[in-house]
Every structure is written in structure tokens, then in C-alpha cells.
Amino acid sequence: MIFKSKLPTIVACCLFSIAGVGLVSSSALAADGYSENPGTEGNGNVTIGPDYKVDPDLTDRGNPKGKSFEFSMRLADSKIFRGDDSTLDLRKPVRKERKIFVYVPAAYKDGTKAPILVMHDGPSRLNLVRHALDNLTVSKDPNRKLPAFIAIAVQNGGNDSYGSQRGLEYDTMSDRLARFINDEVLPAVLNDAKIKAAYPKIAFTKNPWGKATMGCSSGGAAALSMGWFRPDLFRRLITYSGTFVDQQDDDAAEEKKYPLGAWEYHSSMKLIENSKKKPLRIFTHVSEFDNRFKDAESTYHNWVMANERTAAALKARGYDYRYVYSRATRHCDRKVFDQTLADTLVWMWRGYHVE
């Protein structure tokens, strides 16, 4: 990937657009009267490694299996990500269709308003999430149990970094991806013929505390941004090797408010610390040998620095957060997922209860 830098600029920022205010008021009603007390267990900074092992709960332990589904969505049919954005670099291919992968655990009861986990760069790590659901939805240990959430892995629009469809979707500082998932992907899942045939009364919760999102690299930045810009829609956020650096396209309209892209979460702007605390639960991670660059402008591309500063900002603002630093590992390292993902999911869903 080729990276660029810009001089930091302190600018004012808005939490929601005028168009989003009505949506916030409407969707947030789902959380009225709902409360949970997750406590502080597992919060804070954690260091793991250099030795790693596979968590048994992320393997097939013989428990009942759920059902897997797959379908595609044409980009040309989208009202939000059509694949023809003016910021796109024509040299970077854009997918004609994106695949959607859905896993409904055996513990889900048709007609129940299910919580969900939206995963970026689908189907990456969906196999681990499936095992976690199979094993931990039936756990007898109340402190290591998962709700029967439905996992939805969404393929990106193609390519990477500046000028790409994936970069537009994941690295742009806006609520656009959250709206795309909420307004287009989730209804498509509920209306898929094969899914409806298997679960005629399938439904998703409207409670934003029942909606989680997860990703790695730019997908991790996207997970944070989905909750940051639309906490009325998504409140449980999981980011591995998050790209909290300046990878937003120079032509993006959001450059006016966030000239350094996701770097602004922890930059001199102090977006996290200077904003009103949002109702979010946030997991972050970085690897010891995560993406680093030795050029003169490396401060704008150092994943480790970016994630450490993001975690520090979350701590300073009083968020329920968990930050994992993994020794002797690299960007989106499989070893980290194999050891931590079950624990991460358990921590993320602490306190949640089906209404």
C-alpha cells in the first residue's frame, strides 16, 4: 500500500448530520427501558504472547450446528455504495456484486428478535465465530456464555486503500457504512428466500445494544466508525489491528471535518476525548509488529502508536473498553484470533440480555 500524509489541522466536528437526527431519535427508542450491568471485568489493557494457542471454544467440540447461507448483492442496486463514487481511482477494480454470508446458530429460536454481529471483509474469521456460537450459546457457565446472535459477514466492494471501493466504505469518517448495513444489508438478509424458508419468522432486534460489528485493519476502523457516527444503530464494536491512521481519500467530502481521517480519533483534535461520551462498548487490538513505516512521515502510519493512543483516549473518556497488545505478531495475525476471539466475544456481550 502507498501512504500519504497531511499536516494536522484542528477543526470542529459534528456528531450527526441533520438528516441523521430523526433516525437517531427513532432508532434509539429501542433502547428505552433497557438496561444492563456488565461490570468492569476484562476492561482495560491486556498484553498477550509471545506464545499462542488455539482456544478450544474456537474449534468443533461436537455441539449442535447452526445453518449457513450465502447470497449476493449487486453494487449497482445500492443507493449508498453503487461502485461509481467520484473519489474512486479507475485503476482499482470494483466488484460488480458483494457476497453476504450468514450464520444462524442452532440456539436461535425462529421468531425471536435476534441480536446480530456484522463482520467486515466477509467471510474472514466467520469460521471461528461459528465455532464460538456453537460452543458458547450452550455453555453452562454464565460468565462464559454468548447470546444466540446471528453472524452476518459482508464482503467489501473491492481493492484497498486510497481511491478504492473498500477504502471508501471502511476508511471514510462518516455514517455511510452504518446506513448501508442497516438500510440495505439487514433487510436483504431478512428477505433472502433461502433464509426465510428455513426461518419464516426470523427477526432482528432494534435495540442498538443488540447490534455488534467487527473488523480487522480498515475493517476495524470501519467497526469503530459505525458505532461512533451511529450509536443509535450499533453499540458493540470489535476492532483488530485497526487502521486508525490517515487513509481517508483526499477527495472525500469528510476531509473538511476530518482532514486526517481515522487518525483524528486520537490526533490533536482529540475527537474521542473532546466529544460527549457515547453509549458504546469497544474492543481494540494491535500487534507488536503491526504495519509500521520508516519514512519521514511515519507518525501518520504507525498502527501501534495509533492504537495505543486510541486506547488511551477511550480510557481517558471513561469508556468500557478492552485493549489487547499481542507480542511477536503481525497485522491481523491469525494466531491472535485463534487465542482471543472467544474471550473477545464473551467480553463484548457481557451484560446483554434478550428483551
C-alpha positions in Angstrom: 0.0 0.0 0.0 1.2 3.6 -0.7 0.5 6.1 2.1 0.4 9.8 2.1 0.5 12.4 4.9 -1.1 15.7 5.6 -0.4 18.4 8.2 -2.7 18.1 11.2 -5.5 20.6 11.4 -7.7 21.3 14.4 -11.3 21.5 13.2 -14.7 21.4 14.8 -16.7 18.3 14.3 -20.4 17.3 14.3 -21.7 14.1 15.9 -24.6 13.6 13.5 -25.9 15.2 10.3 -29.2 16.9 10.3 -30.6 14.1 8.2 -29.4 11.6 10.9 -31.1 13.3 13.8 -34.5 11.9 13.0 -33.0 8.4 12.7 -31.2 8.7 16.0 -34.4 9.7 17.7 -36.4 6.9 16.1 -33.9 4.1 16.4 -32.7 5.0 19.9 -36.3 4.4 21.2 -35.4 0.7 21.0 -33.1 1.2 24.0 -35.6 3.0 26.1 -36.3 1.0 29.2 -33.4 -1.4 28.5 -30.5 -1.5 30.9 -27.6 -3.8 31.6 -24.9 -4.0 34.2 -21.8 -5.7 32.6 -19.4 -4.6 35.3 -15.7 -4.0 34.7 -14.3 -7.5 34.4 -12.0 -7.7 31.5 -11.8 -4.0 31.0 -8.5 -2.2 30.4 -5.2 -3.0 28.8 -4.1 -6.6 28.3 -0.8 -8.0 26.9 -0.5 -11.5 25.4 2.2 -13.6 23.8 4.8 -14.4 22.6 3.4 -17.9 22.8 -0.1 -18.7 21.5 -2.6 -21.5 21.5 -5.9 -22.1 19.9 -8.9 -21.6 22.3 -10.9 -24.9 22.3 -14.1 -22.9 22.1 -13.0 -21.8 18.6 -12.9 -25.4 17.4 -15.5 -28.0 16.7 -16.5 -29.5 20.1 -19.4 -31.6 18.7 -22.2 -29.3 19.7 -25.3 -28.8 17.5 -24.5 -26.8 14.4 -26.5 -23.9 13.0 -27.3 -23.1 9.4 -25.1 -21.2 6.9 -26.4 -19.1 4.0 -24.8 -17.1 1.2 -26.2 -14.7 -1.3 -25.0 -11.7 -3.4 -26.0 -8.0 -3.6 -25.3 -6.1 -6.8 -23.5 -2.8 -6.2 -25.5 -1.1 -9.0 -28.7 -1.8 -7.0 -27.4 0.1 -3.9 -28.4 3.7 -3.1 -25.4 4.2 -0.9 -22.4 2.2 -2.4 -23.0 1.9 -6.1 -19.4 1.5 -7.1 -19.4 4.7 -9.1 -18.3 7.2 -6.5 -16.4 10.2 -7.9 -13.5 9.6 -5.4 -12.7 6.2 -6.9 -9.4 5.5 -8.7 -10.4 3.9 -12.0 -7.3 1.8 -11.9 -8.6 0.0 -8.8 -11.2 -2.7 -9.6 -14.7 -2.5 -8.1 -16.8 -5.7 -7.5 -20.0 -6.0 -9.5 -21.5 -8.0 -6.6 -20.7 -8.4 -3.0 -21.3 -11.7 -1.2 -23.1 -11.8 2.1 -22.5 -14.8 4.4 -25.0 -15.5 7.2 -24.7 -18.0 10.1 -27.8 -18.7 12.3 -26.8 -20.7 15.4 -28.6 -23.8 16.5 -29.6 -21.9 19.7 -31.6 -19.3 17.7 -35.4 -19.7 18.1 -37.3 -18.7 15.0 -39.4 -15.6 15.7 -37.1 -14.3 18.4 -35.7 -10.8 17.8 -32.1 -11.9 17.4 -29.0 -9.8 18.3 -26.5 -9.6 15.4 -22.8 -9.4 14.7 -21.9 -7.7 11.4 -18.4 -8.7 10.2 -16.4 -6.8 7.6 -14.3 -8.3 4.8 -16.6 -11.4 4.9 -16.2 -14.3 5.3 -12.9 -13.6 7.2 -12.9 -15.3 10.6 -16.5 -16.4 10.2 -15.4 -20.0 10.8 -14.1 -19.0 14.3 -17.3 -17.1 15.1 -19.4 -20.1 14.1 -17.5 -22.4 16.5 -17.8 -19.8 19.3 -21.6 -19.7 18.8 -21.9 -23.5 18.6 -20.0 -23.9 21.9 -20.8 -20.8 24.0 -24.5 -20.3 23.4 -25.0 -23.7 25.2 -22.4 -23.0 27.8 -23.3 -23.9 31.4 -21.0 -21.2 32.7 -23.0 -17.9 33.0 -19.7 -16.0 32.9 -18.7 -17.6 29.6 -21.9 -17.7 27.6 -22.9 -16.0 24.4 -26.4 -14.9 23.3 -27.7 -16.6 20.1 -26.7 -13.7 17.8 -26.8 -14.1 14.0 -23.5 -13.5 12.3 -23.5 -11.6 9.0 -20.2 -11.3 7.1 -20.3 -8.7 4.4 -17.8 -8.7 1.6 -16.2 -5.3 0.8 -16.6 -3.6 -2.5 -13.1 -4.3 -3.8 -9.4 -3.4 -3.6 -7.8 -1.4 -0.8 -6.5 2.0 0.5 -6.9 5.4 -1.2 -9.2 5.5 -4.2 -10.6 2.0 -3.7 -14.2 1.0 -3.0 -13.1 -0.8 0.1 -11.4 2.3 1.3 -14.5 4.4 0.6 -16.6 2.0 2.6 -14.2 1.5 5.5 -11.8 4.4 5.9 -14.2 7.3 5.4 -15.2 9.2 8.6 -19.0 9.2 8.2 -22.1 7.2 9.0 -22.4 6.0 5.4 -21.3 2.4 6.1 -23.6 2.1 9.1 -26.5 3.3 7.0 -25.6 0.8 4.2 -25.6 -2.1 6.6 -28.7 -1.0 8.4 -30.8 0.1 5.5 -29.7 -2.3 2.8 -27.8 -5.4 4.1 -30.0 -6.3 7.1 -33.3 -6.1 5.1 -31.7 -8.2 2.4 -30.8 -10.9 4.9 -34.3 -10.9 6.3 -35.8 -11.1 2.8 -33.5 -13.8 1.4 -35.6 -16.7 0.1 -33.5 -19.5 1.5 -33.2 -17.9 4.9 -36.9 -17.2 5.1 -37.7 -20.8 4.1 -35.6 -22.0 7.0 -36.7 -19.4 9.4 -40.1 -18.0 8.3 -40.3 -15.6 11.4 -36.7 -14.5 11.5 -36.3 -11.1 13.0 -33.5 -8.8 14.3 -33.6 -6.8 17.5 -34.0 -3.0 17.1 -32.1 -2.5 20.3 -28.7 -0.9 19.4 -27.1 -2.8 22.3 -28.0 -5.9 20.5 -26.0 -4.9 17.4 -22.3 -5.5 17.2 -19.8 -5.0 14.4 -16.3 -6.4 13.9 -13.4 -6.0 11.5 -9.6 -6.1 11.1 -7.3 -3.4 9.6 -9.5 -0.9 7.7 -12.4 -3.1 8.6 -11.5 -2.4 12.3 -11.6 1.3 11.7 -15.0 0.8 10.0 -16.3 -1.0 13.1 -15.4 1.9 15.3 -16.8 4.4 12.9 -20.1 2.6 12.6 -20.7 3.0 16.3 -19.1 6.4 16.6 -21.2 8.0 14.0 -24.4 5.9 14.6 -24.5 4.7 18.2 -28.3 4.6 17.7 -27.7 1.6 15.4 -24.6 -0.2 16.6 -23.0 -0.1 20.1 -20.7 -3.1 20.5 -17.5 -2.6 18.5 -14.6 -5.0 17.8 -11.5 -3.9 16.0 -8.3 -5.9 15.4 -5.2 -4.2 14.0 -7.4 -1.1 13.5 -6.4 1.3 10.8 -6.6 4.4 12.9 -4.3 6.3 10.5 -4.7 8.7 7.7 -6.1 6.5 4.9 -9.2 8.5 4.0 -9.2 9.6 0.4 -8.1 13.2 -0.3 -11.2 13.8 -2.4 -13.6 12.7 0.3 -16.0 15.4 1.4 -15.3 14.3 5.0 -11.8 15.8 4.6 -13.2 19.2 5.6 -14.2 18.0 9.1 -11.6 15.1 9.5 -8.5 16.0 7.4 -6.5 13.2 8.9 -9.2 10.5 8.6 -9.3 8.0 11.4 -6.1 9.4 12.8 -8.4 12.1 14.2 -9.8 9.7 16.8 -6.6 10.3 18.7 -4.9 13.3 17.0 -4.5 16.8 18.3 -8.2 17.2 17.5 -8.8 14.6 20.3 -12.1 13.5 18.7 -12.7 10.8 21.3 -11.7 12.9 24.3 -13.4 16.1 23.2 -16.7 14.5 22.3 -19.6 13.7 24.6 -19.3 10.1 25.8 -21.3 7.8 23.6 -23.2 4.6 24.7 -20.5 2.2 23.3 -18.6 -0.9 24.3 -15.3 -1.1 22.5 -12.6 -3.7 21.9 -9.3 -2.7 20.2 -6.2 -4.7 19.5 -2.7 -4.1 17.9 0.2 -6.5 17.1 3.7 -5.7 18.1 4.8 -5.9 14.5 1.7 -4.3 13.1 2.1 -2.1 10.0 4.9 0.4 10.5 6.7 2.7 8.1 10.1 4.2 8.4 9.7 7.2 6.1 9.9 10.7 7.4 6.1 10.9 7.9 5.8 7.6 9.8 3.9 9.1 12.7 0.9 9.2 10.4 1.1 5.5 9.5 2.2 3.7 12.7 -0.5 1.3 13.6 0.9 0.6 17.1 1.1 4.2 18.0 -2.4 4.8 16.6 -4.0 2.0 18.5 -2.2 2.8 21.8 -3.3 6.4 21.6 -6.9 5.4 20.7 -7.0 3.1 23.8 -5.6 5.9 25.9 -8.3 8.2 24.7 -11.0 5.7 25.4 -9.7 5.2 28.9 -9.4 9.0 29.5 -13.1 9.4 28.4 -14.3 6.7 30.7 -15.4 4.1 28.1 -16.0 0.4 28.8 -13.0 -0.7 26.6 -10.6 -3.6 26.3 -7.3 -3.2 24.6 -5.1 -6.2 23.7 -1.4 -5.8 22.7 -0.1 -9.0 21.2 3.7 -9.7 21.3 5.5 -11.3 18.4 2.6 -11.0 16.0 1.8 -9.1 12.8 -1.1 -7.3 11.1 -4.4 -9.2 11.5 -2.4 -12.2 12.7 -4.4 -15.5 12.7 -2.7 -16.5 16.0 -4.3 -13.6 17.8 -7.8 -14.5 16.6 -7.2 -18.2 17.4 -6.4 -17.4 21.0 -8.5 -14.3 21.8 -11.7 -14.2 19.7 -13.9 -16.3 22.1 -12.8 -14.2 25.0 -13.4 -11.1 23.0 -16.9 -12.1 22.1 -17.7 -13.1 25.7 -16.4 -9.7 26.9 -18.2 -7.8 24.2 -21.6 -9.3 25.0 -21.3 -9.1 28.8 -24.5 -7.8 30.3 -26.7 -8.2 27.3 -30.0 -9.9 27.7 -32.7 -10.7 25.2 -35.7 -8.4 25.8 
